[in-house]
Amino acid sequence: IGTFPKLHFAVDDRWIEVDPYDYIWDVNGVGRTCILMIAQHDYDFFILGTPVLTGYYAYHNLDRSTISFTPLKGLEKKPLERFDSD
């Protein structure tokens, strides 16, 4: 699993980095049966689920229709980085 690349999703002006250990599930723990935890759908929006949220505390502000992310303590997740959209 560690040979797969990290994925990056752009949300507003920040990158969300997703490790392969978060988006690939090793069913039996020995690398023989793995499941990709990203699925296709026909919605006109994206659902950011377990692969994206793993390792972060996500605060959902329903009044402002926003989500804020911060890394959980003790894990190696980094704060979301800004990117230049120009």
HELIX and SHEET records of a PDB file:
HELIX    1   1 PRO A   20  TYR A   23  1                                   4    
HELIX    2   2 THR A   50  LEU A   53  1                                   4    
SHEET    1   A 3 LEU A   7  VAL A  11  0                                        
SHEET    2   A 3 ARG A  14  VAL A  18 -1                                        
SHEET    3   A 3 GLU A  81  ARG A  82 -1                                        
SHEET    1   B 2 ILE A  24  ASP A  26  0                                        
SHEET    2   B 2 CYS A  34  LEU A  36 -1                                        
SHEET    1   C 2 TYR A  56  ASN A  61  0                                        
SHEET    2   C 2 THR A  66  PRO A  71 -1                                        
END                                                                             
